[in-house]
Amino acid sequence: MKSISSPSEKRPDVKRKSSSETSKTDWARLKTMKDEDIDLTPDHPEADIDHIRNGIVRHGLRPAPGKTSVSLRIDTDVLEWFKSQGPGYQVKINAVLKAFRDASV
């Protein structure tokens, strides 16, 4: 026996309603808008150099080595310090570990 949620058992006369009845987008204004008309707000800031650098394709470079997920116990104060440095704290921890590895050679 199929449940009522099965596609073959749904009532064909039931229509889904749109989440918005009418669009509130001013399409005519968007069609005539130029780049200088766009107001950059904190929700849409200008791209910074790090954002652009991270988006560049790595042509001619060796592929980045794969990553392995591990569970690691770190002192709370050390972890909090890395997190306080801003986004990407795990990448920074990895960079410190690489630097230690390279210095130990």
N, C-alpha and C positions, 0 to 999 in steps of 0.2 A: 504494500500500500504506500502511495506517495504522499508526502506531506503537502499542505496547502502552499508552502513556499516553493515547491517544485515548479519550474517554468511551464510544464505541460498542464499543471493544475491551476495556474493563475487565471483569474477572470479576465477575459479579453476586453470587457467594456471599461475596465479601470484604467484611467490615464494618469500618468505622473504629472504633477504640476511643476512648473519651473520654480526655482528658488527666488527668482525675481520676475515680476510680471512684465516690467518694461525696463529697458536699458537706461541707465542714467548717464551714459557716456555721451559727450557732446562731439559726435563724429565729424560734423562740419568744421568745428574749431580745430580738431586734431589734423584734418586734411590740410589746413592752411598754416599750421604751426611750423615755425623754423627752430633750429637748434638753440638759438639765443633766447627763444621764448620759454624754454624749459627752465623752471625754477628748481635748482638742486637743493634739496632739504637734507637734514641728517638721515632720513630714511633712504635717500638716494645720493650719497656723497660722490664727489669726483673720485675716479679711480686713483689710488696711490701707486707708486712705483713698484711696491712689493706685489700688489695685486696683478699688475701688468706682467712683472717678471715671472710670477707663478703660472701665468697663462700662456707663456711662450712655448712653442713646440720645441723639443730637444733634437733638432736636426744635426746629424753628424756626431752626436755625443753618445757615449756608451749608455745603454739602458740602466736606469736606476736599479740597484739590487732590490730583491723582494723583501718584504717585511714579514716578521713572525710575531704573532700575538703571544705575549707572556704575562704571567701574573707576577708582580714584583713588589716586595715589601720595602717601602721607603719611609724614612722618618717623616713624621707629619710636618715638622718645621721646614724640611727640605722641599717637600711637595708643595706646601703653601707658598714658599718663596718662588718656585718655578711658575705656579699658577698666577702669582701677583705680577709676573713679568708680561702678562697679556696672553692673547690667544696663541695657540701652538706650543703649549708647554711640553707636550710629549715629544714634539720634534726637537725642541731645545734640549731636553733630557737626552735624546738620542745623539745629538751633536756633541754634548759633553762626554758621553761614553765613547764616541768615535775619537774625539781628541785625546782622551786618556789612552785608548788603545794605540793610537798613532805615536803618542809620546813614549809609550812603553817599549817600543821596538828597538 
